[in-house]
Amino acid sequence: MASHNVSRGVVVRAYAVLREEGVAVPRSGGRWQVRRPDQQADQRPLADRLAEVITDDDLAVGARFPSATTLCARFSVSRPTVSKALDKLEAAGLLSEARQGKQRTVRALPKRTESPES
């Protein structure tokens, strides 16, 4: 608001128009984010997207999982966000425990949910 020298009311009205057009999407905390046409972001939880890394990269049980730094760059998220998602995969039994100086490994392959063919 300050950088464009407009009031809060103007911003709220602008987001209302963007929301009606389907350009603004709700975010946690009552916030809104403008989604540009060239940005078709995956809206699934990061833990689900990280589980797909196992199948997308053809990782077998016992294979090294990409580092947190690599995942941060790949998914354009912060390190704490990646750490929380990796903890969820660890709790689900898909990844080994994290230890300093030791890279995580794949403990199990994610179950695929496929619809039966009719």
C-alpha positions in Angstrom: 0.0 0.0 0.0 2.8 2.4 0.9 4.9 1.7 -2.1 1.9 2.4 -4.4 0.5 5.2 -2.3 -3.0 3.7 -2.1 -5.3 3.1 0.9 -6.2 -0.3 2.3 -9.7 0.0 1.0 -8.4 0.3 -2.6 -6.4 -2.8 -2.1 -9.3 -4.8 -0.6 -11.5 -3.7 -3.6 -8.8 -4.7 -6.1 -8.5 -8.2 -4.5 -12.3 -8.6 -4.6 -12.2 -8.0 -8.4 -9.2 -10.4 -8.8 -11.0 -13.0 -6.7 -14.2 -12.8 -8.9 -12.0 -13.2 -12.0 -10.3 -16.3 -10.4 -6.9 -14.7 -10.4 -6.5 -14.3 -6.6 -6.5 -17.5 -4.4 -6.9 -17.6 -0.7 -3.9 -18.4 1.6 -3.8 -19.2 5.3 -4.2 -16.4 7.7 -6.9 -14.7 5.8 -4.5 -13.6 3.1 -4.8 -13.6 -0.7 -2.2 -14.3 -3.4 -2.4 -13.3 -7.0 -1.8 -16.2 -9.3 -0.4 -15.2 -12.7 -1.4 -17.1 -15.8 2.2 -18.3 -16.4 2.3 -19.6 -12.8 0.3 -22.8 -12.5 1.6 -23.8 -9.1 1.0 -27.3 -7.6 -1.4 -26.7 -4.7 -0.9 -30.0 -3.0 0.9 -30.2 0.3 4.7 -30.3 0.0 4.9 -33.7 1.8 2.8 -35.2 -1.0 5.0 -33.6 -3.7 8.1 -34.8 -2.0 6.7 -38.4 -1.9 6.4 -38.1 -5.7 10.1 -37.4 -5.9 10.7 -41.1 -5.1 8.7 -42.2 -8.1 9.6 -39.4 -10.4 13.4 -39.9 -9.9 13.0 -43.7 -9.9 14.5 -44.1 -6.5 14.6 -47.6 -5.1 14.5 -48.7 -1.4 17.9 -47.8 0.1 18.6 -45.1 -2.5 19.7 -41.7 -1.3 17.0 -39.0 -1.1 17.9 -35.5 -2.4 19.2 -33.1 0.2 17.1 -30.4 1.8 19.1 -27.8 0.0 18.4 -29.4 -3.4 14.7 -29.7 -2.5 14.5 -26.1 -1.4 15.8 -25.0 -4.9 13.6 -27.6 -6.7 10.3 -26.6 -5.1 11.2 -22.9 -4.3 10.4 -23.1 -0.6 12.3 -22.4 2.5 14.4 -24.8 4.4 12.0 -25.0 7.5 9.1 -25.9 5.2 11.1 -28.7 3.6 12.2 -29.9 7.0 8.6 -30.2 8.2 7.6 -32.1 5.1 10.5 -34.4 5.4 9.6 -35.1 9.0 6.1 -36.1 7.8 7.6 -38.5 5.3 9.9 -39.9 8.0 6.9 -40.4 10.3 5.0 -42.2 7.5 8.0 -44.6 7.1 9.0 -43.5 3.6 12.4 -42.0 4.6 15.1 -42.8 7.1 15.8 -40.7 10.1 17.7 -37.5 9.6 21.1 -37.3 11.2 23.8 -34.7 10.9 26.2 -35.6 8.1 24.1 -38.5 6.9 21.8 -38.2 4.0 18.3 -39.6 4.2 17.5 -42.8 2.3 14.3 -44.2 0.9 12.8 -46.8 3.3 9.6 -47.7 1.4 7.9 -46.8 -1.8 4.8 -44.6 -1.7 1.5 -46.4 -2.4 -0.1 -45.3 -5.6 -3.8 -44.8 -5.6 -5.0 -45.8 -9.0 -8.6 -46.0 -10.1 -9.7 -49.3 -11.5 -10.3 -49.3 -15.2 -13.9 -49.7 -16.3 
